[in-house]
Amino acid sequence: MKNNNPNPWDFSNIDKNLISPDGHFRVEFYNLNEIAMGGPIGGECYLISPTDDRIKLNDWCGGPIIWDDSSRKLALPIWTLNREQKIAIVDIENNTITIYSRLFRVLDLRTFDKNIITGYDSPIHKTSNVEFYILKEKAESVAELK
């Protein structure tokens, strides 16, 4: 495994990457549990606004999350019922969360530059590089943040 913290097995609400680069927003996780014995973890995920409003993003998110440099978008892994992952993009300016169709084993997201997300899929077994071009990927769903 790439020896970086946070990673899909070890992340928490004290991680610095949960705070947007401009310091106005943050992400919080609750009820984190292993998806299987010794597996990566996932749980409820919330976006916290500058006025401390709490917006639930999903019931079963993984980590780590990553922000773009503008602090207007964040990417996070979402677990599926089949214990696979998809990438979700939270767009703060448009008040939406978009979940994309492409499936992954275990995401370890590392960079979010403009509309390109990079990282690793399955960082401890048969690791592959991820290059995810948002504008070229198929969106499964787009929902308004509530």
CYANA upper distance limits for C-alpha pairs under 8 A (distance plus 0.5 A):
  1 MET  CA    123 PRO  CA      5.41
  1 MET  CA    124 ILE  CA      4.71
  1 MET  CA    125 HIS  CA      8.20
  2 LYS  CA    123 PRO  CA      6.76
  2 LYS  CA    124 ILE  CA      7.99
  5 ASN  CA     10 ASP  CA      7.35
  5 ASN  CA     11 PHE  CA      7.69
  6 PRO  CA     10 ASP  CA      6.11
  6 PRO  CA     11 PHE  CA      5.32
  6 PRO  CA     12 SER  CA      8.36
  6 PRO  CA     15 ASP  CA      7.55
  6 PRO  CA     63 GLY  CA      8.28
  6 PRO  CA     64 PRO  CA      6.52
  7 ASN  CA     11 PHE  CA      6.52
  7 ASN  CA     63 GLY  CA      7.09
  7 ASN  CA     64 PRO  CA      6.20
  7 ASN  CA    108 ASP  CA      6.72
  8 PRO  CA     40 PRO  CA      5.66
  8 PRO  CA     41 ILE  CA      6.83
  8 PRO  CA     62 GLY  CA      7.09
  8 PRO  CA     63 GLY  CA      5.69
  8 PRO  CA     64 PRO  CA      6.59
  8 PRO  CA    106 VAL  CA      7.85
  8 PRO  CA    107 LEU  CA      7.59
  8 PRO  CA    108 ASP  CA      6.63
  9 TRP  CA     34 GLU  CA      8.50
  9 TRP  CA     39 GLY  CA      7.37
  9 TRP  CA     40 PRO  CA      4.79
  9 TRP  CA     41 ILE  CA      6.12
 10 ASP  CA     40 PRO  CA      8.27
 10 ASP  CA     41 ILE  CA      8.10
 11 PHE  CA     15 ASP  CA      7.24
 11 PHE  CA     63 GLY  CA      7.13
 11 PHE  CA     64 PRO  CA      7.01
 12 SER  CA     29 PHE  CA      7.68
 13 ASN  CA     18 LEU  CA      7.62
 13 ASN  CA     27 VAL  CA      8.18
 13 ASN  CA     28 GLU  CA      6.12
 13 ASN  CA     29 PHE  CA      6.81
 14 ILE  CA     18 LEU  CA      8.27
 17 ASN  CA     64 PRO  CA      8.37
 17 ASN  CA     65 ILE  CA      7.57
 17 ASN  CA     66 ILE  CA      7.09
 17 ASN  CA     67 TRP  CA      8.15
 18 LEU  CA     26 ARG  CA      5.85
 18 LEU  CA     27 VAL  CA      5.61
 18 LEU  CA     28 GLU  CA      7.76
 18 LEU  CA     65 ILE  CA      7.35
 18 LEU  CA     66 ILE  CA      8.04
 19 ILE  CA     23 GLY  CA      6.40
 19 ILE  CA     24 HIS  CA      8.04
 19 ILE  CA     25 PHE  CA      6.44
 19 ILE  CA     26 ARG  CA      4.77
 19 ILE  CA     27 VAL  CA      7.10
 20 SER  CA     24 HIS  CA      6.81
 20 SER  CA     25 PHE  CA      5.81
 20 SER  CA     26 ARG  CA      6.37
 20 SER  CA     67 TRP  CA      6.70
 20 SER  CA     71 SER  CA      5.79
 21 PRO  CA     67 TRP  CA      7.75
 21 PRO  CA     69 ASP  CA      6.92
 21 PRO  CA     70 SER  CA      7.79
 21 PRO  CA     71 SER  CA      6.13
 22 ASP  CA     70 SER  CA      8.12
 22 ASP  CA     71 SER  CA      6.56
 24 HIS  CA     49 SER  CA      7.38
 24 HIS  CA     50 PRO  CA      5.73
 25 PHE  CA     47 LEU  CA      7.62
 25 PHE  CA     48 ILE  CA      6.23
 25 PHE  CA     49 SER  CA      5.57
 25 PHE  CA     50 PRO  CA      6.30
 25 PHE  CA     71 SER  CA      8.43
 26 ARG  CA     47 LEU  CA      6.46
 26 ARG  CA     48 ILE  CA      5.72
 26 ARG  CA     49 SER  CA      7.48
 27 VAL  CA     45 CYS  CA      7.46
 27 VAL  CA     46 TYR  CA      6.07
 27 VAL  CA     47 LEU  CA      5.17
 27 VAL  CA     48 ILE  CA      6.40
 28 GLU  CA     45 CYS  CA      6.29
 28 GLU  CA     46 TYR  CA      5.75
 28 GLU  CA     47 LEU  CA      7.11
 28 GLU  CA     48 ILE  CA      7.79
 29 PHE  CA     43 GLY  CA      6.82
 29 PHE  CA     44 GLU  CA      6.04
 29 PHE  CA     45 CYS  CA      5.06
 29 PHE  CA     46 TYR  CA      6.92
 30 TYR  CA     43 GLY  CA      6.28
 30 TYR  CA     44 GLU  CA      5.60
 30 TYR  CA     45 CYS  CA      6.99
 31 ASN  CA     42 GLY  CA      8.44
 31 ASN  CA     43 GLY  CA      5.76
 31 ASN  CA     44 GLU  CA      6.82
 32 LEU  CA     41 ILE  CA      6.56
 32 LEU  CA     42 GLY  CA      5.63
 32 LEU  CA     43 GLY  CA      4.85
 32 LEU  CA     44 GLU  CA      7.72
 33 ASN  CA     41 ILE  CA      5.62
 33 ASN  CA     42 GLY  CA      6.15
 33 ASN  CA     43 GLY  CA      6.91
 34 GLU  CA     38 GLY  CA      7.20
 34 GLU  CA     39 GLY  CA      5.89
 34 GLU  CA     40 PRO  CA      5.98
 34 GLU  CA     41 ILE  CA      4.69
 34 GLU  CA     42 GLY  CA      6.99
 35 ILE  CA     39 GLY  CA      6.20
 35 ILE  CA     40 PRO  CA      6.61
 35 ILE  CA     41 ILE  CA      6.18
 35 ILE  CA     42 GLY  CA      7.14
 35 ILE  CA     83 ARG  CA      7.79
 36 ALA  CA     40 PRO  CA      8.03
 40 PRO  CA     62 GLY  CA      8.30
 40 PRO  CA    106 VAL  CA      8.18
 41 ILE  CA     62 GLY  CA      6.66
 41 ILE  CA     63 GLY  CA      8.21
 42 GLY  CA     60 TRP  CA      6.07
 42 GLY  CA     61 CYS  CA      5.60
 42 GLY  CA     62 GLY  CA      4.93
 42 GLY  CA     63 GLY  CA      7.76
 42 GLY  CA     79 TRP  CA      7.90
 43 GLY  CA     59 ASP  CA      6.60
 43 GLY  CA     60 TRP  CA      5.06
 43 GLY  CA     61 CYS  CA      5.81
 43 GLY  CA     62 GLY  CA      7.27
 44 GLU  CA     56 LYS  CA      8.07
 44 GLU  CA     57 LEU  CA      8.17
 44 GLU  CA     58 ASN  CA      6.38
 44 GLU  CA     59 ASP  CA      4.78
 44 GLU  CA     60 TRP  CA      5.78
 44 GLU  CA     61 CYS  CA      6.57
 45 CYS  CA     56 LYS  CA      6.54
 45 CYS  CA     57 LEU  CA      6.01
 45 CYS  CA     58 ASN  CA      6.14
 45 CYS  CA     59 ASP  CA      7.01
 45 CYS  CA     60 TRP  CA      7.74
 45 CYS  CA     61 CYS  CA      6.52
 46 TYR  CA     54 ARG  CA      6.63
 46 TYR  CA     55 ILE  CA      5.80
 46 TYR  CA     56 LYS  CA      4.87
 46 TYR  CA     57 LEU  CA      5.81
 46 TYR  CA     58 ASN  CA      7.98
 47 LEU  CA     54 ARG  CA      6.35
 47 LEU  CA     55 ILE  CA      5.60
 47 LEU  CA     56 LYS  CA      6.94
 47 LEU  CA     57 LEU  CA      7.19
 48 ILE  CA     52 ASP  CA      5.99
 48 ILE  CA     53 ASP  CA      6.09
 48 ILE  CA     54 ARG  CA      5.29
 48 ILE  CA     55 ILE  CA      6.94
 49 SER  CA     53 ASP  CA      5.67
 49 SER  CA     54 ARG  CA      7.19
 55 ILE  CA    145 LEU  CA      7.33
 55 ILE  CA    146 LYS  CA      6.51
 56 LYS  CA    145 LEU  CA      8.30
 56 LYS  CA    146 LYS  CA      7.86
 57 LEU  CA     97 ILE  CA      7.97
 57 LEU  CA    145 LEU  CA      7.90
 58 ASN  CA     78 ILE  CA      8.05
 60 TRP  CA     78 ILE  CA      6.64
 60 TRP  CA     79 TRP  CA      6.12
 60 TRP  CA     80 THR  CA      8.38
 61 CYS  CA     76 LEU  CA      7.59
 61 CYS  CA     77 PRO  CA      6.30
 61 CYS  CA     78 ILE  CA      4.98
 61 CYS  CA     79 TRP  CA      6.33
 62 GLY  CA     76 LEU  CA      7.35
 62 GLY  CA     77 PRO  CA      5.53
 62 GLY  CA     78 ILE  CA      6.36
 62 GLY  CA     79 TRP  CA      7.15
 63 GLY  CA     76 LEU  CA      6.91
 63 GLY  CA     77 PRO  CA      6.62
 63 GLY  CA    107 LEU  CA      8.23
 63 GLY  CA    108 ASP  CA      7.62
 63 GLY  CA    109 LEU  CA      8.33
 64 PRO  CA     76 LEU  CA      7.42
 64 PRO  CA     77 PRO  CA      8.19
 64 PRO  CA    108 ASP  CA      6.98
 64 PRO  CA    109 LEU  CA      6.91
 65 ILE  CA     74 LEU  CA      7.47
 65 ILE  CA     75 ALA  CA      6.22
 65 ILE  CA     76 LEU  CA      5.11
 65 ILE  CA     77 PRO  CA      7.69
 65 ILE  CA    109 LEU  CA      7.23
 66 ILE  CA     74 LEU  CA      6.05
 66 ILE  CA     75 ALA  CA      5.85
 66 ILE  CA     76 LEU  CA      7.19
 66 ILE  CA    109 LEU  CA      7.24
 66 ILE  CA    110 ARG  CA      7.28
 66 ILE  CA    111 THR  CA      7.14
 66 ILE  CA    112 PHE  CA      7.00
 67 TRP  CA     71 SER  CA      6.57
 67 TRP  CA     72 ARG  CA      8.25
 67 TRP  CA     73 LYS  CA      6.44
 67 TRP  CA     74 LEU  CA      4.73
 67 TRP  CA     75 ALA  CA      6.89
 67 TRP  CA    111 THR  CA      8.46
 67 TRP  CA    112 PHE  CA      6.80
 68 ASP  CA     72 ARG  CA      7.38
 68 ASP  CA     73 LYS  CA      6.13
 68 ASP  CA     74 LEU  CA      6.57
 68 ASP  CA    111 THR  CA      8.28
 68 ASP  CA    112 PHE  CA      5.45
 68 ASP  CA    113 ASP  CA      6.40
 68 ASP  CA    114 LYS  CA      7.27
 69 ASP  CA    112 PHE  CA      8.10
 69 ASP  CA    113 ASP  CA      7.52
 69 ASP  CA    114 LYS  CA      8.38
 72 ARG  CA     91 ASP  CA      6.52
 72 ARG  CA     92 ILE  CA      5.63
 72 ARG  CA     93 GLU  CA      6.62
 73 LYS  CA     89 ILE  CA      7.14
 73 LYS  CA     90 VAL  CA      5.92
 73 LYS  CA     91 ASP  CA      5.12
 73 LYS  CA     92 ILE  CA      6.47
 74 LEU  CA     89 ILE  CA      6.16
 74 LEU  CA     90 VAL  CA      5.74
 74 LEU  CA     91 ASP  CA      7.41
 74 LEU  CA    112 PHE  CA      8.44
 75 ALA  CA     87 ILE  CA      7.18
 75 ALA  CA     88 ALA  CA      6.13
 75 ALA  CA     89 ILE  CA      5.11
 75 ALA  CA     90 VAL  CA      6.93
 75 ALA  CA    112 PHE  CA      8.08
 75 ALA  CA    117 ILE  CA      8.47
 76 LEU  CA     87 ILE  CA      6.34
 76 LEU  CA     88 ALA  CA      5.87
 76 LEU  CA     89 ILE  CA      7.14
 76 LEU  CA    109 LEU  CA      8.23
 77 PRO  CA     85 GLN  CA      6.50
 77 PRO  CA     86 LYS  CA      6.19
 77 PRO  CA     87 ILE  CA      5.36
 77 PRO  CA     88 ALA  CA      6.68
 77 PRO  CA    107 LEU  CA      6.92
 78 ILE  CA     85 GLN  CA      5.82
 78 ILE  CA     86 LYS  CA      5.71
 78 ILE  CA     87 ILE  CA      6.60
 78 ILE  CA     88 ALA  CA      6.99
 79 TRP  CA     83 ARG  CA      6.37
 79 TRP  CA     84 GLU  CA      6.21
 79 TRP  CA     85 GLN  CA      5.05
 79 TRP  CA     86 LYS  CA      7.10
 80 THR  CA     84 GLU  CA      5.80
 80 THR  CA     85 GLN  CA      6.32
 80 THR  CA     86 LYS  CA      7.89
 83 ARG  CA    105 ARG  CA      8.28
 84 GLU  CA    103 LEU  CA      6.90
 84 GLU  CA    104 PHE  CA      6.29
 84 GLU  CA    105 ARG  CA      5.63
 84 GLU  CA    106 VAL  CA      7.46
 85 GLN  CA    103 LEU  CA      6.17
 85 GLN  CA    104 PHE  CA      5.45
 85 GLN  CA    105 ARG  CA      6.48
 85 GLN  CA    106 VAL  CA      6.82
 85 GLN  CA    107 LEU  CA      7.44
 86 LYS  CA     99 ILE  CA      7.37
 86 LYS  CA    100 TYR  CA      6.68
 86 LYS  CA    101 SER  CA      7.10
 86 LYS  CA    102 ARG  CA      6.60
 86 LYS  CA    103 LEU  CA      5.75
 86 LYS  CA    104 PHE  CA      6.66
 87 ILE  CA     99 ILE  CA      6.50
 87 ILE  CA    100 TYR  CA      6.22
 87 ILE  CA    102 ARG  CA      8.15
 88 ALA  CA     97 ILE  CA      7.08
 88 ALA  CA     98 THR  CA      5.91
 88 ALA  CA     99 ILE  CA      4.78
 88 ALA  CA    100 TYR  CA      6.72
 89 ILE  CA     97 ILE  CA      6.04
 89 ILE  CA     98 THR  CA      5.68
 89 ILE  CA     99 ILE  CA      7.05
 90 VAL  CA     95 ASN  CA      8.04
 90 VAL  CA     96 THR  CA      6.34
 90 VAL  CA     97 ILE  CA      4.88
 90 VAL  CA     98 THR  CA      7.01
 91 ASP  CA     95 ASN  CA      6.20
 91 ASP  CA     96 THR  CA      5.76
 91 ASP  CA     97 ILE  CA      6.69
 92 ILE  CA     96 THR  CA      7.25
 95 ASN  CA    144 GLU  CA      6.34
 95 ASN  CA    145 LEU  CA      5.88
 96 THR  CA    142 VAL  CA      7.12
 96 THR  CA    143 ALA  CA      5.99
 96 THR  CA    144 GLU  CA      4.94
 96 THR  CA    145 LEU  CA      5.69
 97 ILE  CA    142 VAL  CA      6.22
 97 ILE  CA    143 ALA  CA      5.91
 97 ILE  CA    144 GLU  CA      6.93
 97 ILE  CA    145 LEU  CA      7.01
 98 THR  CA    139 ALA  CA      7.13
 98 THR  CA    140 GLU  CA      7.98
 98 THR  CA    141 SER  CA      6.18
 98 THR  CA    142 VAL  CA      4.85
 98 THR  CA    143 ALA  CA      7.00
 99 ILE  CA    139 ALA  CA      6.47
 99 ILE  CA    140 GLU  CA      6.11
 99 ILE  CA    141 SER  CA      5.84
 99 ILE  CA    142 VAL  CA      7.00
100 TYR  CA    137 GLU  CA      7.37
100 TYR  CA    138 LYS  CA      6.33
100 TYR  CA    139 ALA  CA      4.71
100 TYR  CA    140 GLU  CA      5.45
100 TYR  CA    141 SER  CA      7.44
101 SER  CA    137 GLU  CA      8.21
101 SER  CA    138 LYS  CA      6.34
101 SER  CA    139 ALA  CA      6.27
101 SER  CA    140 GLU  CA      5.48
102 ARG  CA    137 GLU  CA      8.08
102 ARG  CA    138 LYS  CA      7.92
104 PHE  CA    121 ASP  CA      6.86
104 PHE  CA    122 SER  CA      8.47
105 ARG  CA    121 ASP  CA      6.65
105 ARG  CA    122 SER  CA      6.20
106 VAL  CA    121 ASP  CA      5.83
106 VAL  CA    122 SER  CA      5.12
106 VAL  CA    123 PRO  CA      7.76
107 LEU  CA    119 GLY  CA      7.77
107 LEU  CA    120 TYR  CA      6.43
107 LEU  CA    121 ASP  CA      5.28
107 LEU  CA    122 SER  CA      6.78
107 LEU  CA    123 PRO  CA      8.18
108 ASP  CA    119 GLY  CA      6.03
108 ASP  CA    120 TYR  CA      5.57
108 ASP  CA    121 ASP  CA      6.79
108 ASP  CA    122 SER  CA      8.02
108 ASP  CA    123 PRO  CA      7.41
109 LEU  CA    117 ILE  CA      7.75
109 LEU  CA    118 THR  CA      6.56
109 LEU  CA    119 GLY  CA      4.76
109 LEU  CA    120 TYR  CA      6.87
110 ARG  CA    117 ILE  CA      7.99
110 ARG  CA    118 THR  CA      6.22
110 ARG  CA    119 GLY  CA      5.16
110 ARG  CA    120 TYR  CA      8.28
111 THR  CA    116 ILE  CA      8.41
111 THR  CA    117 ILE  CA      6.05
111 THR  CA    118 THR  CA      5.69
111 THR  CA    119 GLY  CA      7.16
112 PHE  CA    116 ILE  CA      6.25
112 PHE  CA    117 ILE  CA      5.00
112 PHE  CA    118 THR  CA      7.15
113 ASP  CA    117 ILE  CA      7.01
115 ASN  CA    133 TYR  CA      6.49
115 ASN  CA    134 ILE  CA      5.91
115 ASN  CA    135 LEU  CA      7.36
116 ILE  CA    131 GLU  CA      7.31
116 ILE  CA    132 PHE  CA      6.11
116 ILE  CA    133 TYR  CA      5.20
116 ILE  CA    134 ILE  CA      6.71
117 ILE  CA    130 VAL  CA      8.07
117 ILE  CA    131 GLU  CA      6.35
117 ILE  CA    132 PHE  CA      5.49
117 ILE  CA    133 TYR  CA      7.09
117 ILE  CA    134 ILE  CA      8.18
118 THR  CA    129 ASN  CA      7.93
118 THR  CA    130 VAL  CA      5.70
118 THR  CA    131 GLU  CA      5.21
118 THR  CA    132 PHE  CA      6.78
119 GLY  CA    129 ASN  CA      6.55
119 GLY  CA    130 VAL  CA      5.54
119 GLY  CA    131 GLU  CA      7.49
120 TYR  CA    127 THR  CA      7.10
120 TYR  CA    128 SER  CA      6.23
120 TYR  CA    129 ASN  CA      5.16
120 TYR  CA    130 VAL  CA      5.68
121 ASP  CA    127 THR  CA      6.27
121 ASP  CA    128 SER  CA      5.78
121 ASP  CA    129 ASN  CA      6.72
121 ASP  CA    130 VAL  CA      6.75
122 SER  CA    126 LYS  CA      7.02
122 SER  CA    127 THR  CA      5.49
122 SER  CA    128 SER  CA      7.37
123 PRO  CA    127 THR  CA      5.44
123 PRO  CA    128 SER  CA      8.02
132 PHE  CA    137 GLU  CA      7.97
133 TYR  CA    137 GLU  CA      6.83
